């Protein structure tokens, strides 16, 4: 199980390194190459999201007592993914503004305000995404705690059942011993009566 996770982990590291490099190159590329690079990064981001989903599924299969370390790593990778997507959005906005300016000439100067507005909206979306991610993480941890409590309750129930079985057995043995002692006492009384009428 952990070997599969680590394999996905390595693929994710390589892929995100490539994406980071390409995003940083977008602003310096000629228009034709930029368009191709943007399409390429979009495809790789989708692959990275699929890898994260696979890793998340692997983590859910790990026993609760060993899951904490992998959950922390997943949280870090999701944050890294969020940062990559934000950087890519910003590079795309810059790329879109550049194309618009080329098409509109002086009329494209107002795009600076639009760009600022879009960046502001992007930051709000990021904050909302972080809050949703935090809520999801709390739900996962709560589920994990619930599973551990159920397992503990199940073990306690088994212990109580075994203790009850031992008590029943001890009670049965006491009853048997009592009957034997009663029989012995009666024989002793009968013998005394015969010897000392």
DRENMIKE-19870 format. One record per residue: residue number from 1; residue in one letter; z, y negated, x negated of N, C-alpha, C in turn. Coordinates in steps of 0.1 Angstrom, whole numbers. Atoms other than C-alpha are relative to their C-alpha. Example, Ala and Ser with C-alpha at 12.3 -4.5 7.8 and 13.67 -1.06 7.14 Angstrom:
ATOM    n  res    n_Z    n_Y    n_X   ca_Z   ca_Y   ca_X    c_Z    c_Y    c_X
ATOM    1    A      0     12     -9     78     45   -123      0    -12     -9
ATOM    2    S      0     11      9     71     11   -137      8    -11      8
//
This chain:
ATOM    n  res    n_Z    n_Y    n_X   ca_Z   ca_Y   ca_X    c_Z    c_Y    c_X
ATOM    1    X      0     12     -8      0      0      0      0    -13     -9
ATOM    2    X      0     11      9     10    -25    -27    -12     -2     -9
ATOM    3    X     12      1      8    -20    -16    -48    -11     -6      7
ATOM    4    X     10      7     -8    -43    -26    -20      2    -15      1
ATOM    5    X     -3     15     -1    -25    -59    -16     -3     -7    -13
ATOM    6    X      3      6     13    -27    -65    -53    -15     -2     -3
ATOM    7    X     14      1      2    -64    -58    -53     -6    -12      8
ATOM    8    X      4     11     -8    -69    -83    -25      4    -13     -7
ATOM    9    X     -6     12      6    -47   -107    -44     -9     -5    -12
ATOM   10    X      8      3     11    -69   -105    -75    -14     -6      5
ATOM   11    X     13      6     -6   -101   -111    -54      2    -14      5
ATOM   12    X     -3     14     -5    -84   -141    -38      1    -10    -11
ATOM   13    X     -2      9     11    -75   -156    -71    -13     -4     -6
ATOM   14    X     13      2      6   -110   -152    -85     -8    -10      9
ATOM   15    X      8      8    -10   -126   -166    -53      5    -14      1
ATOM   16    X     -5     14     -1   -103   -196    -50     -2     -8    -13
ATOM   17    X      3      7     13   -108   -205    -87    -15     -5      1
ATOM   18    X     14      4     -1   -146   -205    -80     -2    -12     10
ATOM   19    X      1     10    -10   -142   -226    -49      5    -13     -5
ATOM   20    X     -6     12      6   -120   -251    -67    -10     -7     -9
ATOM   21    X     10      5     10   -146   -255    -95    -12     -6      8
ATOM   22    X     11      5     -7   -174   -260    -70      3    -13      8
ATOM   23    X     -3     12     -7   -156   -285    -49      1    -12     -9
ATOM   24    X     -1     11      9   -149   -306    -79    -13     -5     -5
ATOM   25    X     14      4      4   -186   -306    -88     -8     -7     10
ATOM   26    X      8      5    -11   -199   -316    -54     -3    -15     -1
ATOM   27    X      3     14      1   -196   -354    -59    -10     -4    -11
ATOM   28    X      8      4     12   -215   -354    -92    -14      6      1
ATOM   29    X     13     -7     -1   -245   -333    -80    -10     -9      7
ATOM   30    X     11      7     -8   -279   -346    -68      0      5     14
ATOM   31    X     -1     -3    -15   -284   -346    -30     -4     14      4
ATOM   32    X      5    -13     -4   -304   -314    -28     10     11     -5
ATOM   33    X     -9    -10      5   -280   -295    -50     14      0      8
ATOM   34    X    -13      1     -8   -250   -309    -30     -1      8     13
ATOM   35    X      2     -7    -12   -264   -296      2      2     16     -1
ATOM   36    X     -1    -14      3   -267   -261    -13     14      4     -4
ATOM   37    X    -14     -2      4   -233   -263    -29     10      0     12
ATOM   38    X     -9      1    -12   -216   -273      4     -1     13      8
ATOM   39    X      2    -13     -8   -232   -243     22      6     12     -7
ATOM   40    X     -6    -11      8   -221   -220     -7     15      0      1
ATOM   41    X    -15      1      0   -185   -233     -6      5      5     14
ATOM   42    X     -3     -4    -13   -184   -228     32      1     15      2
ATOM   43    X      1    -15      0   -194   -192     28     12      6     -7
ATOM   44    X    -11     -5      8   -168   -186      1     14     -2      7
ATOM   45    X    -13      2     -7   -140   -202     21      2     10     12
ATOM   46    X     -1    -11    -11   -148   -178     50      4     13     -6
ATOM   47    X     -5    -13      7   -145   -149     25     14     -1     -3
ATOM   48    X    -14      2      4   -112   -163     13      9      2     12
ATOM   49    X     -8     -1    -12    -99   -165     49      1     15      4
ATOM   50    X      0    -15     -3   -109   -128     55      9      7     -9
ATOM   51    X     -9     -6     10    -91   -118     23     15     -2      4
ATOM   52    X    -13      3     -5    -60   -136     36      4      9     12
ATOM   53    X     -3     -9    -12    -62   -117     69      3     14     -4
ATOM   54    X     -2    -14      5    -65    -84     50     14      1     -6
ATOM   55    X    -13      0      7    -35    -93     28     11      0     10
ATOM   56    X    -10      1    -10    -15   -103     59      2     13      7
ATOM   57    X     -2    -14     -7    -22    -69     76      7     10    -10
ATOM   58    X     -6     -9      9    -12    -51     44     16     -3      0
ATOM   59    X    -14      3      1     21    -70     43      8      5     13
ATOM   60    X     -7     -4    -12     29    -61     79      2     15      0
ATOM   61    X     -1    -14      1     25    -24     70     11      4    -10
ATOM   62    X    -10     -3     10     51    -27     42     14      1      7
ATOM   63    X    -13     -2     -6     87    -15     51      8    -14      0
ATOM   64    X     -7     13     -1    109    -45     62      9     -3    -12
ATOM   65    X     -9      3     11    133    -41     33     -7     -4    -13
ATOM   66    X      8      4     11    104    -46      8     -9    -11      3
ATOM   67    X     10      9     -4     85    -71     27      2    -15     -5
ATOM   68    X     -4     14      3    103   -104     16     -9     -6    -11
ATOM   69    X      7      5     12     86   -107    -18    -15     -3      4
ATOM   70    X     14      2     -4     51   -102     -3     -2    -11     10
ATOM   71    X      1     11     -9     58   -126     25      0    -14     -7
ATOM   72    X     -1     12      8     67   -153      0    -13     -3     -7
ATOM   73    X     13      2      7     35   -147    -19    -11     -4     10
ATOM   74    X      9      4    -10     15   -149     13      1    -14      4
ATOM   75    X     -2     14     -4     31   -182     22     -7     -9    -10
ATOM   76    X      6      8     11     20   -196    -12    -15      0      1
ATOM   77    X     15     -1      0    -16   -183     -8     -5     -8     12
ATOM   78    X      4      7    -12    -18   -198     27      0    -15     -3
ATOM   79    X     -1     14      4     -7   -232     13    -11     -4     -9
ATOM   80    X     12      2     10    -33   -229    -15    -13     -1      8
ATOM   81    X     12      0     -9    -59   -221     12     -1    -13      7
ATOM   82    X      0     12     -7    -49   -251     32     -4    -12     -9
ATOM   83    X      4     11     10    -52   -274      1    -15      1     -3
ATOM   84    X     15     -1      3    -87   -260     -7     -8     -5     12
ATOM   85    X      7      4    -12    -98   -266     29      0    -16      1
ATOM   86    X     -1     15      0    -85   -302     27     -9     -7    -10
ATOM   87    X      8      6     11   -102   -309     -6    -15      1      4
ATOM   88    X     14     -2     -4   -134   -295      8     -4     -9     11
ATOM   89    X      3      9    -11   -132   -316     39     -2    -14     -6
ATOM   90    X      2     13      6   -128   -347     18    -13     -1     -8
ATOM   91    X     12      1      7   -157   -338     -4    -12      0      9
ATOM   92    X     10      1    -10   -178   -332     27     -2    -13      6
ATOM   93    X      0     13     -6   -168   -365     42     -7    -10    -10
ATOM   94    X      7      8     10   -179   -382      9    -15      3      0
ATOM   95    X     14     -4      1   -211   -363      9     -7     -5     13
ATOM   96    X      6      5    -13   -218   -372     46     -2    -15     -1
ATOM   97    X      2     15      1   -212   -409     39    -11     -3     -9
ATOM   98    X     10      3     10   -235   -408      9    -14      2      7
ATOM   99    X     12     -3     -7   -263   -392     30     -3    -11     11
ATOM  100    X      2     10    -10   -257   -417     58     -4    -13     -6
ATOM  101    X      4     12      7   -259   -446     34    -14      0     -5
ATOM  102    X     14     -1      5   -291   -433     20    -10     -2     12
ATOM  103    X      9      1    -11   -306   -431     55      0    -14      7
ATOM  104    X     -2     13     -7   -292   -464     69     -1    -12     -8
ATOM  105    X      0     11      9   -292   -486     39     13     -8      2
ATOM  106    X    -12      9     -2   -269   -517     45      8      4     12
ATOM  107    X     -7     -3    -13   -261   -505     80     11     11     -2
ATOM  108    X     -9    -11      2   -242   -476     64     13     -5     -6
ATOM  109    X    -13      5      6   -215   -499     49     12      2      8
ATOM  110    X    -11     -2     -9   -194   -495     80      6     14     -1
ATOM  111    X     -5    -14      1   -190   -458     70     13      1     -7
ATOM  112    X    -12      0      7   -161   -467     48     12      0      9
ATOM  113    X    -11     -1    -10   -139   -474     78      0     13      7
ATOM  114    X      0    -13     -7   -151   -442     95      6     10     -9
ATOM  115    X     -5    -10     10   -143   -423     63     15     -1      0
ATOM  116    X    -15      2      0   -107   -438     63      6      6     12
ATOM  117    X     -4     -6    -13   -104   -428    100      0     15     -1
ATOM  118    X      1    -15      1   -116   -393     93     11      6     -9
ATOM  119    X    -11     -5      9    -92   -389     64     13      0      7
ATOM  120    X    -13      1     -7    -63   -400     85      1     11     10
ATOM  121    X     -1    -11     -9    -72   -375    112      1     13     -7
ATOM  122    X     -1    -12      8    -76   -348     86     15      2     -4
ATOM  123    X    -14     -1      5    -41   -355     73      9      4     12
ATOM  124    X     -8     -4    -12    -27   -353    109     -2     15      3
ATOM  125    X      3    -14     -3    -44   -320    114      7      9    -10
ATOM  126    X     -7     -8     10    -29   -307     81     15      1      3
ATOM  127    X    -14     -1     -3      6   -317     92      2      9     12
ATOM  128    X     -1     -9    -11      1   -299    125     -1     14     -4
ATOM  129    X      2    -13      5    -12   -269    107     12      5     -8
ATOM  130    X    -13     -4      8     19   -269     84     11      4     10
ATOM  131    X    -11     -2    -10     42   -271    114     -3     14      7
ATOM  132    X      4    -13     -6     23   -242    131      3     12    -10
ATOM  133    X     -2    -10     10     25   -222     99     15      3     -2
ATOM  134    X    -15     -2      1     63   -228     96      5      8     12
ATOM  135    X     -4     -7    -12     67   -217    132     -4     15      0
ATOM  136    X      4    -14      1     47   -185    126      9      7    -10
ATOM  137    X     -8     -7     10     67   -177     95     14      3      6
ATOM  138    X    -13     -3     -6    100   -181    115     -1     12      9
ATOM  139    X      2    -12     -9     86   -157    141     -1     13     -7
ATOM  140    X      1    -12      8     77   -132    115     13      5     -6
ATOM  141    X    -13     -3      6    111   -134     98     10      5     11
ATOM  142    X     -8     -4    -11    128   -131    132     -3     14      4
ATOM  143    X      4    -14     -3    108   -100    140      5     10    -10
ATOM  144    X     -5     -8     11    118    -86    106     15      3      2
ATOM  145    X    -15     -2     -2    155    -92    113      3      9     12
ATOM  146    X     -2     -8    -12    152    -77    147     -2     15     -3
ATOM  147    X      3    -14      3    136    -45    133     12      6     -9
ATOM  148    X    -11     -4      8    164    -43    107     12      3      8
ATOM  149    X    -12     -2     -9    191    -47    134     -2     13      8
ATOM  150    X      2    -12     -8    175    -20    155      2     13     -8
ATOM  151    X     -2    -12      8    174      4    126     15      2     -3
ATOM  152    X    -15     -2      3    211     -3    118      7      5     13
ATOM  153    X     -6     -5    -13    220      2    155     -3     15      2
ATOM  154    X      4    -14     -2    201     35    155      9      9    -10
ATOM  155    X     -8     -8      9    220     47    124     15      1      5
ATOM  156    X    -14      0     -5    254     36    139      1     10     12
ATOM  157    X      0     -9    -12    245     55    171      1     15     -5
ATOM  158    X      0    -14      5    238     87    151     14      3     -6
ATOM  159    X    -14     -2      6    272     83    132     10      2     11
ATOM  160    X    -10     -1    -11    291     78    165     -2     14      7
ATOM  161    X      3    -13     -6    273    109    180      6     11     -8
ATOM  162    X     -6    -11      8    283    130    150     15      0      1
ATOM  163    X    -15      0     -1    319    118    152      5      6     13
ATOM  164    X     -4     -6    -13    320    127    189     -1     16      0
ATOM  165    X      2    -15      0    306    162    182     12      6     -8
ATOM  166    X    -11     -5      8    333    167    155     13      0      8
ATOM  167    X    -12      0     -8    360    156    179      0     11     11
ATOM  168    X      0    -11    -10    348    180    206      3     14     -7
ATOM  169    X     -2    -12      7    347    208    180     15      2     -3
ATOM  170    X    -15      0      3    383    199    169      8      3     12
ATOM  171    X     -7     -2    -12    394    198    205     -1     15      4
ATOM  172    X      2    -14     -4    379    233    212      9      9     -9
ATOM  173    X     -8     -8     10    396    246    180     15     -1      4
ATOM  174    X    -14      1     -4    430    232    191      3      8     13
ATOM  175    X     -2     -8    -13    426    248    226      1     14     -4
ATOM  176    X      0    -14      4    418    281    210     13      3     -8
ATOM  177    X    -12     -2      7    448    278    186     12      0     10
ATOM  178    X    -11      0     -9    471    269    215      1     13      8
ATOM  179    X      0    -13     -8    460    300    235      5     11     -9
ATOM  180    X     -4    -11      9    466    322    204     15     -1     -1
ATOM  181    X    -14      2      1    501    307    199      8      4     12
ATOM  182    X     -6     -4    -13    509    311    236      1     15      1
ATOM  183    X      0    -15      0    499    348    234     10      6     -9
ATOM  184    X     -9     -6     10    519    354    203     15     -3      5
ATOM  185    X    -14      3     -5    550    337    219      4     10     11
ATOM  186    X     -3     -9    -11    547    358    250      3     14     -5
ATOM  187    X     -3    -13      6    545    390    229     13      1     -7
ATOM  188    X    -13      1      7    575    379    209     11      1     10
ATOM  189    X    -10      0    -11    595    372    241      1     14      6
ATOM  190    X      0    -13     -6    584    406    255      7     10     -9
ATOM  191    X     -6     -9     10    595    424    223     15     -3      0
ATOM  192    X    -15      3      0    629    406    223      7      5     13
ATOM  193    X     -6     -4    -12    634    415    259      3     15      0
ATOM  194    X     -2    -15      1    629    452    251     11      3    -10
ATOM  195    X    -11     -3     10    651    451    220     13     -4      5
ATOM  196    X    -13      6     -5    678    430    236      0     -2     15
ATOM  197    X      1      2    -14    678    437    273     13     -7      5
//
